[in-house]
Amino acid sequence: MTTASHSTPVFLYNLNLQPPTAINLAVVGNFSGLKQQEILVARNSLLELLRSDIYGKLSVLISHEIFGIIRSIVPFRLTGGSK
């Protein structure tokens, strides 16, 4: 008597209990299209876009968790772009 082997799929689930706190890399630039400089911060596996208000306090505009480790970020200017 032979039985057919049915394999069940395996699902991987990644969950960080606490968000990373140390800043590994940072780039200053104009990312949202406004005439204001912003700071793009890489925290291990988290990208955050920060903007300062008139009092100098930094606020998070957007935060995105990445499945992996951010090794480098580099600013660049598109061809034909102006300062």
C-alpha positions in Angstrom: 0.0 0.0 0.0 1.4 3.3 -1.0 0.3 6.7 0.2 0.7 10.0 -1.6 2.9 12.5 0.2 1.2 15.9 0.3 3.5 18.8 1.3 2.0 21.8 3.0 3.4 25.2 2.1 5.7 27.0 4.6 5.1 30.7 5.3 7.8 32.9 6.8 6.8 35.8 9.0 9.1 38.6 10.0 8.2 40.8 13.0 10.3 43.3 14.8 9.2 43.8 18.4 10.9 47.2 18.7 11.7 49.6 15.9 15.4 50.4 15.4 16.6 53.5 17.2 20.2 54.1 16.1 20.7 56.2 12.9 23.1 54.5 10.6 23.0 56.7 7.5 21.5 60.1 6.7 21.1 62.2 3.5 19.9 65.8 3.2 17.8 66.8 0.2 14.5 67.9 -1.3 12.5 64.7 -1.5 8.8 65.7 -1.4 8.9 68.4 -4.0 8.6 71.4 -1.7 11.2 74.1 -1.4 12.3 72.8 2.0 15.2 70.6 2.8 14.4 67.3 4.4 16.5 64.5 6.0 16.3 60.9 4.9 17.4 58.6 7.7 18.3 54.9 7.6 17.9 53.0 10.8 19.1 49.4 10.1 15.9 48.3 8.3 13.7 51.4 8.5 13.7 54.4 6.2 12.3 57.7 7.6 11.8 61.1 6.0 12.1 63.9 8.5 11.3 67.6 8.3 12.0 70.4 10.8 9.4 72.9 11.8 9.9 76.6 12.5 11.0 75.8 16.1 13.7 73.3 14.9 11.7 70.2 16.1 12.0 67.2 13.7 8.8 65.4 12.7 8.5 62.2 10.7 6.7 62.7 7.4 6.8 59.0 6.4 8.3 55.8 7.7 8.8 52.6 5.8 10.0 49.2 7.1 12.3 47.3 4.7 12.8 43.5 4.6 16.6 43.6 4.8 19.4 45.8 6.0 20.1 49.2 4.4 23.8 49.3 3.6 24.1 52.7 1.9 22.2 55.7 0.7 23.6 58.3 -1.7 22.2 61.6 -2.9 22.0 62.2 -6.7 20.6 64.8 -9.1 18.6 63.9 -12.2 19.9 65.0 -15.5 18.6 68.5 -16.3 17.7 69.2 -12.7 18.5 72.5 -11.2 19.9 73.4 -7.7 
